[in-house]
Amino acid sequence: MTADTLAVVVRWRGGDEVRACLASILARGGPRLAATVLVDSGSGDGGAENLAAEFPTVRVVALEENLGFAYAANRGAAEGGEPRLLLLNPDTELLPGSLDELARGLDRRPATAGTVPLLEGTDGASQHRWQLRRLPTAFRLATGRPGAPAFQASPTTEEPVAQPAAAAWLVRRSIWQALGGFDESFAPAWWEDVDFCARLEKPRQTDSFPATEGFVVQPAARILHHGGSSVASLGDESFLSAYHRNLVRYVSLHHPQHASTILACLRLTLRIRAIAQPRRRRAYRAALSSVDEA
């Protein structure tokens, strides 16, 4: 069995969950794991230096400023040449055998772009409805929502999925390079993974593209996902502003013919939410401003 996988974790502030993530990779990565890269995206809190000292076998790249998750993930992927990339959020933990199961899925399906596990919370509950989605329709974008859940029940067999959350991906480097990695204009975060999956849909019909199938869920691979660390560090107002600004960016790239209608409906949706949820009124007003300015 070849060590053919580079694990890439992006950190922006956060706490002990990053330490737990790295420890799980080193302990449970198995023979497929060739190297691990941690990219600290300008946290400026000394965490990168502390983690480098604690995990000497992890390659730590400390960026001077936060240029966004997409930029940091691309930088981490460029740190090695392994044919497979394991992208993990810093609030995830590998469970025993998870990387092996993901890798076997790629071995069985040589025309597949990547494989994804089932994420589960600390209570053991499946997060499939949040994690595994269809690409968003114009209607859902107009109401500020991502794509609909791809599965009503947690899948029990290998299944294609159009848009898995990038909290945990095993993707072929050939696919990553063919698409140019994440689009770094989606900063600081959110929608870069949706954009990647939307771009993955289009060239698969051509003979020159190195995959004819997108992502496939491997139910036997389980990864723990704590969730919410970036949102907690950023704050509600900044999160909703960034989320909706990047949603507008996604619309401009993938639904340009309907953009004006989608954005008009999105503005109305945000105004209604600002009235209906007074505790988040300032945050929704900030999101509305970000849509107007995008």
N, C-alpha and C positions, 0 to 999 in steps of 0.2 A: 504494500500500500504506500503510495507516494505522498510525501508532504508537499501538497500543491496549493495550499490556501493561505492567503494573507488576511488576517483579521484586522479590521479598521474600526476604531472607536473614536468618536468626536466628543470632547468635553468642553462645556462652557459653564464654569462655576460648578454648582452641584456639590454634593457631599459624599458620604460614605458609599453611596450606590455605585460610584465609579470604581472604587476600590474593590467592591464585591464583583463587579463585572469583570475586571481584569483578572482577579483571582480565579473566577469560574472558567475563563478562557484558558488560563495556564494549567488548571487542574483537570479540565474536561475536554480540551481541544482534541486530544487524541493524536494518532499518527498522521492525520491529514493536515494538521496545523504546522505551517512552516515558520511563521513569524507573526508578531502582533505589533501594531502601531497605534499609539494614542496621540491624537492631535488635540492640543489644548488651544482653543480658539480665542486667544487674548483674554483669558480670565483675569490675569493680573492679581491673583490671590495667593501665589506661592504653591498652589496645588500641583502644578506640573512638575516642579522641582521635587516636591515631596513624593509624588508617585513614581518619578524616575528613580529616586533612591530606594523606594520600597520594592519596586519591580524592575530589577536591573536587566532582565532579559526582554523587557518591553521597550521598543524604540519610541521615545517621547519627542514629539515635535511641538515646540512651544511657539505659537504665532504671537507677534507683537500686538496685533489688534484683532477684533472679532469681525471678520469679513463674511460671516455667515456659515451655516452648516454645510451648504453645497460646496463652497470653496474649501472648507476644511476636509470634507470627505474626499474631494478630488485630490487634495494634497496628500492625504494619507494613502490613497490608492496608488499614487505615483511613487511612493517610497519603496515599492518592490515590483517584481516582475512575475509573481506567481500567477498561474492561469486562472485561479479562482479567488474571488474577493468575498469575505464574510463581513458584511456591514452590520454593526450592532450599535444600538443606542446605549448610552452609558447607564441607563436604568434597567438594563436587561441582565440576565444571568443564564449562561449555558447550563442546561440540565444534562445528566449523564447520557452519552450516546447521541446527542442532538446533532452535532456536526457530522458524525458518521452517517446518520440517516439522511441528512441533506445532501451529502456528497454521493451517497448511493443513488439518490434520486436523479442526480445529474448523470451518473454513470449509466443508468438504465435508459435515459432519454437524451441521446446526444444532440438532438435538434432543439432542446429546451434552453431558453435564455438563463433561467435561474430557478432555484427552489426556495421555498419559505416554510418555516415551522408553524405550528400553532402556538400562539402566545397565550399564556395563562397568568392570572393575577396571583397575588400572595395567598389568596383564599382558595386557589385551585380552580377557579372558574375560568372557562374559556373566554377569550377576548375576540373571538372570530368576527363578531358583528362590527366591531370597531376596526379590526385589523384587515379583513379581507373584503374588498369592495369591487363594485363595477366602476368603470370610468364615469365621471359625473355627466349627466345630461344638462342641456341648457336650462331646463326648468329648475333642477336642483341648484345649479350655479346662481340662478336668479334669486333664490331664497337663501343663499349663503351656505349651502350644504355641500359636503363631498358626495362622492358616488354612493349609491344605495348598497347595503350589505349584500355580498355575493351569495351567502348561505344563511338560511334561517336557523339551521342546526349546525353544530360543529361538524365539519366533514370527517368521515372515517376512512375514506379512500383517497388516493392521489386524485387531485382535481385541478384543472387550470383555473387561474384567477387573474383577472385583468389588472387589478390595482391593489397589490398588497402594500401595507404600510412599510416604510423602509426601516422600521425599528429592528428588523432582522431579515436580511437577504443573504443568500449565497448566489452570486451572479458570476457568470463567466467573464473573464477580463476581455475576451474578444468582443463581447456585446457592449461592455462598458466603454471600450475604446471606439467601437463603431458609432456609438451615440454621443461620444464626447463627455461621458460622465454626467454629473448633474449640471443643470443650467445655473450658473452662479448668480444670475440676476434675481433669483428667488432668495432674497436675503431679508432678515437674518435666518429665517427658516419657514417651513410649511409650503406645500404644493410642489416642491422640487421633485418629490417621488411620484406624484400624480403626473407631472409633466414628463418624467422619464418614461413612465408606463405608456402614456399617450404617444410619445415618440416611438416607442418600441412597437406599437401596433402597425405603424405605416410601412416600414421597410421590410417586414417579414415576408411579404409576397414577392420580393425580388430574389432572383437567383444568387446574387452576390452577397446577400446578408447572411451572417453565420448562424441564424436560428430561424426556424419556422414556427416555433411555439414560444409563448411568453413565459410567465412564472407558473409554477405548479406547486400546490400545497402538499407537504409531506406530513400527514397526521401523526406519524410515529415520532417525529421530531418535535420536542416540546422545549420552549424557552420561557423562563420566568420574566415577566415584565411588570415593574413597579409602577411606572407611568407618572407623567406630570412634572418631572424635575425641571425641565426648561421653562414651562409655563410658570411655575412657582418662582423661579429666579427672575423672570422677565416682568411679571405682574400682568393683571387682567387688561388694563388699558393698552399697554404696549403690545400684548399678545394679539388682541382683537384688531388692532391697527395693522400689524404685520400680516396677520392671517388674511385680512380682506384686501390689503394692497397686493399681496401675491395671488389672491384669487383673481383680481382684475388682470394681472399679468398673464395668468393661465388663460383667461377668456380671450385676451387679445391674440394669443398664439394659436388657440385651438378652436375658437368659435368666433372668428372675426366678423363673419357675415351677420351674426346675431348680437354683436357686442353692445350696441346702443340699447337694444331692448332689455338684455340681461342686466346691464348696469342701472337702467331706470328702475327695474323691479327690485334690484338689490338695494338701492337707496331707500325705496319705500319700505322694504322689509326691515332695514336697520332703524328707520324712524319709528316703526311700529314697536319694535323690540325695546327701543329706548323708553317708550311710554309704558309698555307692559311690564318692564322689569326695572323699576326705579332704582334699585340698588346697583344696577350695572349701567345706569343712564350715561354716566360720563364715559364709560368704556365704549358704549355703542355710538355715542356722538363722536368719539375719537376715530372709531372705525369708519363712520360716515365721512369724516374729513379725509381719511386716507384714500377712500374710494374717489372722492372728488378731485384729489390731488394727483392720483395715479395716471 
